[in-house]
Amino acid sequence: EVQLVQSGAEVKKPGESLKISCKDSGHIFTTYWIAWVRQMPGKGLEWMGIIYPGDSDTRYSPSFQGQVTISADKSISTAYLQWSSLKASDTAIYYCASVLSIAAGAGLDVWGQGTTVTVSS
Amino acid sequence: QSVLTQPPSVSAAPGQKVTISCSGSSSNIGINYVSWYQQLPGTAPKLLIYDNHKRPSGIPDRFSGSKSGTSAALGITGLQTGDEAAYFCGTWESSLSTGGSYVFGTGTKVTV
Protein backbone atom coordinates (compact mmCIF):
# COMPACT_ATOMS: atom_id res chain seq x y z
CA GLU A 1 0.00 0.00 0.00
CA VAL A 2 1.29 3.43 -0.95
CA GLN A 3 1.56 5.79 2.01
CA LEU A 4 2.98 9.17 2.92
CA VAL A 5 3.62 9.44 6.65
CA GLN A 6 4.23 12.88 8.08
CA SER A 7 5.97 13.95 11.26
CA GLY A 8 4.00 14.89 14.35
CA ALA A 9 2.41 18.12 15.49
CA GLU A 10 4.68 21.01 16.42
CA VAL A 11 4.24 23.98 18.76
CA LYS A 12 6.78 26.73 18.22
CA LYS A 13 7.42 30.35 19.14
CA PRO A 14 7.70 33.17 16.60
CA GLY A 15 11.22 33.45 15.23
CA GLU A 16 12.05 29.77 15.77
CA SER A 17 13.06 27.42 12.97
CA LEU A 18 11.27 24.22 12.01
CA LYS A 19 11.65 21.30 9.64
CA ILE A 20 8.79 18.84 9.10
CA SER A 21 9.00 15.61 7.17
CA CYS A 22 7.06 13.35 4.84
CA LYS A 23 8.22 9.74 4.45
CA ASP A 24 7.17 7.79 1.39
CA SER A 25 6.56 4.07 1.43
CA GLY A 26 5.21 2.05 -1.46
CA HIS A 27 6.13 4.47 -4.27
CA ILE A 28 9.37 4.40 -6.14
CA PHE A 29 10.33 7.65 -4.40
CA THR A 30 12.58 8.99 -7.11
CA THR A 31 9.95 8.69 -9.84
CA TYR A 32 7.23 10.80 -8.19
CA TRP A 33 7.02 14.45 -7.31
CA ILE A 34 6.19 15.40 -3.72
CA ALA A 35 4.11 18.53 -3.19
CA TRP A 36 3.39 20.57 -0.06
CA VAL A 37 -0.01 22.13 0.62
CA ARG A 38 -1.04 24.53 3.39
CA GLN A 39 -4.44 24.70 5.03
CA MET A 40 -4.91 27.55 7.47
CA PRO A 41 -7.56 27.15 10.20
CA GLY A 42 -11.00 26.95 8.64
CA LYS A 43 -9.67 27.79 5.18
CA GLY A 44 -9.04 26.13 1.82
CA LEU A 45 -6.03 24.46 0.26
CA GLU A 46 -2.97 26.44 -0.87
CA TRP A 47 -0.21 25.11 -3.09
CA MET A 48 3.25 25.80 -1.66
CA GLY A 49 5.62 23.99 -3.97
CA ILE A 50 6.89 20.69 -5.27
CA ILE A 51 10.08 18.66 -5.49
CA TYR A 52 11.26 15.78 -7.67
CA PRO A 53 13.46 13.72 -5.33
CA GLY A 54 15.15 12.00 -8.26
CA ASP A 55 17.11 15.13 -9.18
CA SER A 56 15.92 17.65 -6.53
CA ASP A 57 14.19 19.82 -9.14
CA THR A 58 12.15 22.18 -6.91
CA ARG A 59 9.45 24.69 -7.83
CA TYR A 60 7.72 27.13 -5.53
CA SER A 61 4.44 28.98 -5.64
CA PRO A 62 5.21 32.71 -5.95
CA SER A 63 3.33 33.17 -2.66
CA PHE A 64 5.76 30.94 -0.79
CA GLN A 65 9.03 31.57 -2.66
CA GLY A 66 11.60 32.74 -0.12
CA GLN A 67 9.33 31.93 2.83
CA VAL A 68 9.99 28.19 3.04
CA THR A 69 12.50 25.63 1.77
CA ILE A 70 11.51 22.31 0.24
CA SER A 71 14.08 19.52 0.13
CA ALA A 72 14.33 15.75 -0.07
CA ASP A 73 16.66 12.92 0.92
CA LYS A 74 16.10 10.12 -1.55
CA SER A 75 18.29 7.72 0.44
CA ILE A 76 15.54 7.59 3.09
CA SER A 77 12.57 8.40 0.81
CA THR A 78 11.76 11.52 2.79
CA ALA A 79 10.76 15.03 1.76
CA TYR A 80 11.00 18.09 4.01
CA LEU A 81 9.44 21.50 4.47
CA GLN A 82 11.35 24.00 6.56
CA TRP A 83 11.16 27.51 7.94
CA SER A 84 14.09 29.58 9.22
CA SER A 85 11.96 32.03 11.20
CA LEU A 86 8.36 31.17 11.95
CA LYS A 87 5.55 33.71 12.20
CA ALA A 88 2.18 33.39 13.89
CA SER A 89 0.63 33.42 10.43
CA ASP A 90 2.40 30.11 9.65
CA THR A 91 -0.06 28.38 11.99
CA ALA A 92 -1.75 25.79 9.78
CA ILE A 93 -1.96 22.15 8.81
CA TYR A 94 0.64 21.19 6.22
CA TYR A 95 0.06 18.25 3.90
CA CYS A 96 2.43 16.46 1.57
CA ALA A 97 1.06 14.70 -1.48
CA SER A 98 2.49 12.75 -4.40
CA VAL A 99 2.18 13.71 -8.06
CA LEU A 100 3.05 11.26 -10.81
CA SER A 101 3.76 13.77 -13.56
CA ILE A 102 3.50 17.55 -13.92
CA ALA A 103 3.83 17.33 -17.68
CA ALA A 104 0.84 14.99 -17.87
CA GLY A 105 -1.19 17.27 -15.62
CA ALA A 106 -1.61 14.62 -12.97
CA GLY A 107 -3.47 15.27 -9.75
CA LEU A 108 -2.26 14.84 -6.17
CA ASP A 109 -2.98 11.16 -5.79
CA VAL A 110 -1.75 10.15 -2.33
CA TRP A 111 -1.82 12.49 0.66
CA GLY A 112 -0.07 12.41 4.00
CA GLN A 113 -2.10 12.67 7.18
CA GLY A 114 -1.03 16.28 7.75
CA THR A 115 1.23 18.02 10.26
CA THR A 116 -0.30 20.67 12.50
CA VAL A 117 2.06 23.57 13.14
CA THR A 118 1.12 26.08 15.84
CA VAL A 119 3.18 29.23 16.23
CA SER A 120 2.40 31.22 19.36
CA SER A 121 4.29 33.26 21.91
CA GLN B 1 -4.72 32.84 -3.73
CA SER B 2 -7.43 30.57 -5.20
CA VAL B 3 -7.96 31.28 -8.88
CA LEU B 4 -10.64 28.63 -9.34
CA THR B 5 -14.11 29.65 -8.18
CA GLN B 6 -16.56 27.26 -6.54
CA PRO B 7 -19.87 27.88 -4.75
CA PRO B 8 -19.30 28.06 -0.97
CA SER B 9 -21.96 25.48 -0.20
CA VAL B 10 -24.57 23.15 -1.67
CA SER B 11 -27.11 20.99 0.06
CA ALA B 12 -29.60 18.28 -0.79
CA ALA B 13 -31.55 15.50 0.85
CA PRO B 14 -30.24 11.93 1.13
CA GLY B 15 -30.61 10.10 -2.18
CA GLN B 16 -30.67 13.29 -4.20
CA LYS B 17 -28.03 14.68 -6.56
CA VAL B 18 -25.76 17.73 -6.32
CA THR B 19 -23.46 19.35 -8.85
CA ILE B 20 -20.50 21.48 -7.86
CA SER B 21 -19.06 23.90 -10.39
CA CYS B 22 -15.44 25.03 -10.73
CA SER B 23 -14.71 28.07 -12.87
CA GLY B 24 -11.21 28.88 -14.12
CA SER B 25 -9.51 30.39 -17.13
CA SER B 26 -7.76 29.59 -20.37
CA SER B 27 -4.40 29.25 -18.59
CA ASN B 28 -5.54 26.59 -16.14
CA ILE B 29 -8.73 24.56 -16.65
CA GLY B 30 -8.83 25.54 -20.31
CA ILE B 31 -5.68 23.58 -21.12
CA ASN B 32 -5.06 21.18 -18.22
CA TYR B 33 -6.73 18.20 -16.58
CA VAL B 34 -8.93 18.84 -13.57
CA SER B 35 -8.93 16.80 -10.37
CA TRP B 36 -11.38 16.81 -7.50
CA TYR B 37 -10.61 16.20 -3.83
CA GLN B 38 -12.86 15.25 -0.94
CA GLN B 39 -11.97 16.39 2.56
CA LEU B 40 -14.05 14.78 5.28
CA PRO B 41 -14.13 16.72 8.57
CA GLY B 42 -10.84 16.48 10.44
CA THR B 43 -9.10 14.41 7.77
CA ALA B 44 -6.64 14.90 4.92
CA PRO B 45 -7.96 15.52 1.41
CA LYS B 46 -8.42 12.48 -0.82
CA LEU B 47 -8.29 12.28 -4.62
CA LEU B 48 -11.82 11.70 -5.93
CA ILE B 49 -11.58 12.42 -9.66
CA TYR B 50 -8.54 12.86 -11.91
CA ASP B 51 -8.01 13.63 -15.61
CA ASN B 52 -11.38 15.45 -15.62
CA HIS B 53 -13.57 12.36 -15.22
CA LYS B 54 -11.58 9.30 -14.10
CA ARG B 55 -12.09 7.69 -10.69
CA PRO B 56 -9.25 6.13 -8.65
CA SER B 57 -9.76 2.58 -7.52
CA GLY B 58 -12.31 2.40 -4.71
CA ILE B 59 -14.21 5.56 -5.57
CA PRO B 60 -17.88 4.70 -6.27
CA ASP B 61 -19.48 5.65 -9.56
CA ARG B 62 -21.87 7.94 -7.68
CA PHE B 63 -19.09 10.48 -8.17
CA SER B 64 -18.54 11.86 -11.66
CA GLY B 65 -16.50 14.62 -13.22
CA SER B 66 -16.77 16.65 -16.40
CA LYS B 67 -15.05 19.59 -18.08
CA SER B 68 -16.12 22.06 -20.72
CA GLY B 69 -13.98 24.98 -21.81
CA THR B 70 -12.73 26.80 -18.75
CA SER B 71 -15.15 25.17 -16.29
CA ALA B 72 -15.45 21.80 -14.63
CA ALA B 73 -18.09 20.10 -12.54
CA LEU B 74 -18.36 17.36 -9.95
CA GLY B 75 -21.59 15.42 -9.67
CA ILE B 76 -22.63 13.32 -6.70
CA THR B 77 -25.70 11.12 -7.05
CA GLY B 78 -27.48 9.07 -4.40
CA LEU B 79 -26.26 11.41 -1.67
CA GLN B 80 -25.34 9.80 1.63
CA THR B 81 -24.68 11.41 4.99
CA GLY B 82 -21.12 10.15 4.67
CA ASP B 83 -20.67 12.47 1.68
CA GLU B 84 -20.82 15.51 3.94
CA ALA B 85 -17.44 17.07 3.32
CA ALA B 86 -15.58 19.89 1.64
CA TYR B 87 -14.83 19.38 -2.04
CA PHE B 88 -12.03 21.12 -3.90
CA CYS B 89 -11.21 21.23 -7.59
CA GLY B 90 -7.60 21.55 -8.69
CA THR B 91 -5.51 21.89 -11.83
CA TRP B 92 -2.18 23.14 -13.10
CA GLU B 93 -1.63 26.80 -13.91
CA SER B 94 0.27 27.50 -17.10
CA SER B 95 0.41 31.30 -17.06
CA LEU B 96 3.79 33.01 -17.39
CA SER B 97 3.59 34.56 -13.92
CA THR B 98 2.75 31.37 -12.02
CA GLY B 99 3.64 28.66 -14.51
CA GLY B 100 4.31 25.30 -12.98
CA SER B 101 2.08 25.93 -9.99
CA TYR B 102 -0.99 23.99 -9.00
CA VAL B 103 -4.15 25.87 -8.16
CA PHE B 104 -7.08 24.82 -6.01
CA GLY B 105 -10.67 25.91 -6.03
CA THR B 106 -12.17 27.92 -3.19
CA GLY B 107 -13.90 24.81 -1.87
CA THR B 108 -17.54 23.77 -1.52
CA LYS B 109 -19.15 22.42 1.63
CA VAL B 110 -21.71 19.73 0.86
CA THR B 111 -24.49 19.27 3.42
CA VAL B 112 -26.77 16.26 3.24
Boltz contact constraints between the chains, C-beta under 6 A:
constraints:
  - contact:
      token1: [A, 44]
      token2: [B, 106]
      max_distance: 6.0
  - contact:
      token1: [A, 44]
      token2: [B, 107]
      max_distance: 6.0
  - contact:
      token1: [A, 45]
      token2: [B, 88]
      max_distance: 6.0
  - contact:
      token1: [A, 45]
      token2: [B, 104]
      max_distance: 6.0
  - contact:
      token1: [A, 46]
      token2: [B, 1]
      max_distance: 6.0
  - contact:
      token1: [A, 47]
      token2: [B, 101]
      max_distance: 6.0
  - contact:
      token1: [A, 47]
      token2: [B, 102]
      max_distance: 6.0
  - contact:
      token1: [A, 59]
      token2: [B, 100]
      max_distance: 6.0
  - contact:
      token1: [A, 61]
      token2: [B, 101]
      max_distance: 6.0
  - contact:
      token1: [A, 62]
      token2: [B, 98]
      max_distance: 6.0
  - contact:
      token1: [A, 63]
      token2: [B, 1]
      max_distance: 6.0
  - contact:
      token1: [A, 95]
      token2: [B, 44]
      max_distance: 6.0
  - contact:
      token1: [A, 105]
      token2: [B, 32]
      max_distance: 6.0
  - contact:
      token1: [A, 105]
      token2: [B, 33]
      max_distance: 6.0
  - contact:
      token1: [A, 105]
      token2: [B, 92]
      max_distance: 6.0
  - contact:
      token1: [A, 107]
      token2: [B, 35]
      max_distance: 6.0
  - contact:
      token1: [A, 107]
      token2: [B, 47]
      max_distance: 6.0
  - contact:
      token1: [A, 107]
      token2: [B, 50]
      max_distance: 6.0
  - contact:
      token1: [A, 109]
      token2: [B, 47]
      max_distance: 6.0
  - contact:
      token1: [A, 111]
      token2: [B, 44]
      max_distance: 6.0
  - contact:
      token1: [A, 111]
      token2: [B, 45]
      max_distance: 6.0
  - contact:
      token1: [A, 113]
      token2: [B, 44]
      max_distance: 6.0
  - contact:
      token1: [A, 114]
      token2: [B, 44]
      max_distance: 6.0
